[in-house]
Each structure stands twice: as C-alpha cells, then as structure tokens.
C-alpha cells in the first residue's frame, strides 16, 4: 500500500512540476519578447540621435562609411540584450520537469515485494 501511495505522489508531483515548468517557460519567453522590443526601440533611438547629430554638425556620408558607423552603434546598443538573451535561453532549457520512472522504482523494490 505504501508503494502505491508513493507512486501516486510521484505522479502528482510530476504533474505539478510540469505545470510549473510550463509557466516558467511562458514567463521567460514573454521576458525575451519584451527585451527584444526594448532593444529595437533603443537601437532606433540611438541611430536617430546619431544621424541628427551628424546632420546638425554638417557632416555628410561622402567622407565616411555611414553604414560602418551605424553598424557599430547597433552592435554596441544590442550587446547587453544579447547577454540577456543567452541567459534566458539557458533558463529556458533548464525549465523542465523530470518524469518519474515507476518501472525502475518497482524493480528496485522487487525483492521486498516478492519476499
């Protein structure tokens, strides 16, 4: 009887862990989407500010590589968000529930059940 109660408890705990892992994954994905939107807005603001600054100072794109400057600004602005993304992906992979192995549990207690 004790084994049956233990097995049922394991199954119920697994169901709870599965629900918790699912909600954690949803939360992490929502955070990643919010970070991506924030990153995009920050990059747009930074690029617009830099373009306005260059335009106000009378600089034109003829003497410099505008694309290289904008790419550098984009990469500098996006760097902290890439680190957050990597950390969130790592959390996402670890948000899992381990499934109970009832057969393995029964085999380990087979001698006490038979004897």
WOZI-V757830 format. One line per field, one symbol per residue. ss: DSSP state (@ for helix, = for strand, . for the rest). psi: psi as a letter, one per 30 degrees, with the letter a starting at -180 (. if undefined). burial: # if it has 24 or more other ideal C-beta (glycine too) atoms within 12 Angstrom, else .. A space follows every 10 residues. Layout:
ss->???
psi->???
burial->???
This chain:
ss->.@@@@@@@@@ @@@@@@@@@@ @@@@@@@@@@ @@@@@@@@@@ @@@@@@@@@@ @@@@@@.... .....@@@@@ @@@@@@@@@@ @@@@@@@@@@ @@@@...... .@@@@@@@.@ @@@@.
psi->eeeeeeeeee eeeeeeeeee eeeeeeeeee eeeeeeeeee eeeeeeeeee eeeeeefgkl gefljeeeee eeeeeeefee feeeeeeeee eeefilkkkk jeeeeeefge efee.
burial->.......... .......... .......#.. .#..#...#. ..#...#..# .......... .......... ..#...##.. #...#..#.. .......... .......... .....
